[in-house]
């Protein structure tokens, strides 16, 4: 890596992504060549979509699945057709488009490619996870942020408020009770369980000292949310006491807090992330399902609260 790119920091973000992408494509081409397979790394997304399809697809149908530009997909289709790996026929329902499918040669090549892709995936996993164990979700979040609020619009909005997720520190301790405590008192008609009474006042002792974590969400320099990550055993964690100030909801703050729990769990090589909830929080359940959690029975190492009506788990 050049000293110039290092000094540029975030300003060189797009340049470094492109540089990494180019290297991966070059190495991918070398892998196919060494295996004696006439295939290009740049063909993979289009070829894979066609291989998984139950019927022929149009260029726009391929574009919708891989989110590449139309011209990029058309160029790859031309190269694949020239190599004899696909068949391009007129679309009987729309003369403006074509129907694309794997040829017999392409289907035969697929059998050779599959085991190579498995080996390639394992190597890529090792490379990517050297950057961070949760790199795929990190890339998903970057992709989402760019699509949800493009860079060109962000730079025009000088008042754009960013959500920052912070680890526990003594100066933030009081906010744990102010946020989660007041909400729980209201939810439970002032009748806290013994576990609540201790954890709300002593998040450091209840979570940090037992190998867990506590995170806070900052929005415009104001603490607006919190969550605890409780250690259940060597291989599993549970997130609890997730709360967002009602005045700051629908800003993706809960998602960011849960994503931090997921990332921290993976950093600590946990296999499972658990949660307990009640049945009167359907919107929260939708978010949990979206993030990959499934309904499960309580594991033996979990202290199930009296109010718990639903238990969920994310396999990491």
N, C-alpha and C positions, 0 to 999 in steps of 0.2 A: 504494500500500500504506500502511495506517495505521501510525502510530508505535507504537500499542499492540501490533499483531501482531508488529512487528519486535522489540519489547522482550520479548515473551513467548517468542520463540525456538521451541524444539521443542514447547513446551506448546501452541502454536497450530498444530501440524502438521495435524491433522484439519480445522481451520477453513480453513487456507490451501488444502488439497487441495479442499475443497468450493467455496471461492471461485474457484479456477482452473477447476474443473469447470463451475460455473455460467456463467462467462464464455465457455468453449468452446461450451457449448450455445447461449447467446445468439448468439454469432457464427455458429455453424453454422446456426441458424434464419434468420439474416439472409442467409447465402449462398444457401440454398434459395429464399428470397423474392425475392432479386435475380435469380435465374435463372428465376423464374416457375414454380417447381416447388412443388406443395403437399405438403410433407414436413417432418417435424420431426427435429432432430438426435437427440432422445431415442428415436426409433424405430429408429435405425440398427442396433444390435446384433441385435435380434429380426428385423428385415426382412432383414438380411444372412444370418443363419443359415437363414431360410426360403428365401432365394434360392439358397443353395448346396446345399440338401437335395435328394436324389433322390426323396423322397416326403414326404407330409404328416407333421408332427410334433405331439406333444402339448406342453402347457405345460411339463411336467417334463423332457422331452427338450431343450427350448430352454434351460431353467434350467441343465441339466447342461453345456451348451456354453458359456454366457456367464457362469455363476456369479453371476447376479442372483438376488434373492429371488423367490419364486413370485408374491407379490402384485404386484411391479413388472412382471414379465413379463405377468401377466394384465391389468394396466392398459394396457400398450402394445398387447396383442392387441386389447382392446376398441376402442382408438382407431384402430388399423389397419383393423379390421373396419368401423367406422363410416365410414371414409374410402373403403371399397370396395377396399382394396389386398390384402386377404386373404379367404379363404373358410374358415369354421369349420363343420365337419361332425361328427356323432356318431362316436365311436370304436366300430367294430363289435366290437372284442374287449374293451372296457372301458367300460361305461355311465357310469362316474364321470368320464371325461375326454373331450376333444374332439380331433379331428384338424385341424391348421391348415396351410394352404398358400397360396401367392400366388394371387391372382385373375388373370384376363386383364389387368385394369387394372394390377395390381401388376407383372406381368411386362413390360408395355409401359413402365411408369415406370422399371423397372430399367435399360433401355437408355439413358434420359436421365441416370440417376444415376451410372452407371459413370464416364464421363469427368469428371464433377464431383468424384467421390470421388478420382480420381487427382490432380487439381489441389489438392484439399483436403489430401491426404496429404503432398504436397510442401511446402505452406505449414506444416503442423503439424510436419513434420520440421525445418524451419528454426527454428521457435519452440522446440521441445523441445531441439534440439541447442545452442541458445544457452545452455541451462542446463548441459548436458554432452553430449559426443558419444555416450556410452554410456547415455543416459537410459532407453531401453527396458529394458535389462538391470538398471539400478538399480531401476526400478519393479518388475520381476519379483522382485528380491531382497527388496524391502520387502514385497511381497505374500506371498512365501513365508514370511518371518520372522513376519508377523502370523498366518498360518494355522498354521504349525508350532508356534509358541509365543505364543498370544494375549496381548495387553497386560495383561489382568486377571490372568492367571496369573503373568506376569513380575513384576508389582508386588508379588505375595505372596511371591515367592522372593527373599529378600534375599541368598542365596548364589549367585544366577545369575551365571555367568561368561561374559563376552563376549569374543569373539575380536577382536583388534585387529591390523590389517595396517599395518606400518611400512615406510617407505622406508629404504634403507641410511643408516647413519651410523657413523662410526669406532668407536664403543663397541660396535657389534653385529658388527663384522667377524669376531671370533673364533668366533662361533656358526655362521658359514657352514661352516667346516671341521669344527667339532664335530658338526654335524648331518649335512650331506651327505657330508662326508669319511669319517666313520666308517662310514656306511652303504655307500658305494661300496667302501671297502676290504674290507668283508665280502662284498659282492656279487661282487667281482672277485678274491677270494682274495688280496688285498693287491697286485694288479698293476694299478696305475693307468696310464691312458694319459697321454701327455705333456700333453695338453690339460687333463686333470683335475688333474695336479700343480700347474699354474700357476694355474688358475682357483680352486681350492679355497683356496689360500693368498693369492691376490690378487684377490678379487672386484671391488675398486674399479678396478684397472688392467685386468682382463679384460673388464669389462662397462661400468662407468660412464664410463671415459675414452674408450670407443669408441661412446658414444651409447646405451648400454643402461641397465638398472636392476637393482636387487637389492631384494627385499622379504623381510620377516621377519614371522612370525605370533606374537603374544603371547597367552597364555592364563593368566589369574590372575597377571599380572606375570612370567611365565616365557616365555622364547623357546622355542617348540616346533616351529617349521617355517620353511622358507626356500624361495625360488625365485629364479632369475636370469632376466632378460629380455635376451637378446642381440640386438644389432642386426645384421641380415644385410646390409641396404642401405637406401636412402632410404625404401623402401616396405614393407619386411617385417622382422619380428622373430621370434625363436625363444625359447620358454621352456625352461629347462634346470635341472638340479640341484634339482628339486622333491623335498622330503623333509619328512616329518612324524614327530616323535618317536612311536614305537609306543605309548607310554603315553597318547597324546592323539589317537589316530586315531578315526574314526567320529564326529567332532564337526563335520564340514563344513569343516575347516580347509583341506584341499587345494583344495576348491571355491572358498573365499574367496581363496586365493592365485592360483589360475588366473584368477578373475574380475578380480582386480586387474591381472593381466597383460593381459587383454582390454581393460579400461578404459583402461589406460595406452597401449596400442597405438592405440586409437581416438583418444585425446587427441593423439597424435603423427601422426595421419592416415595410419597404416599401412594397407595393403590386405590383408595376410596375416599370420597368426600360425602359426608352425611348431613342431613338437616331434619329438624322436627318442625311441624307446623300444625295449624288448625284448619278446619274445613271452611271457615268463613273468610278465607283469603284467596278467592279464585284468581284474581289478577296476578298475585304472587306466584301461584301454581303455574300459570301460563308461562311466566318468566323462567321458572325452574325447569319446566319441560323443554323450553326453547334452548336452554343452556346445556341440556343433555341429562338432566336428572330423571330417574325412574322411581316409581313406587316400590318400596321394599319393606320387609319386616325388620324390626329393630335388631341390630347385632347384639350379642351378649355383653359387649364392652360399653354399650351406651346406657346412660342414666336417663330413662324415659320420664319426661315431666308428666304430671297428672293431667295437664290440659292438652297434651299432644293427641291429635286425632289422625295424623298422617305423617309417615316417615318416608324420606326419599334418599336416593344415593346416586352419585355420579362415579362411574368407573373411570379411573384416570389412566 
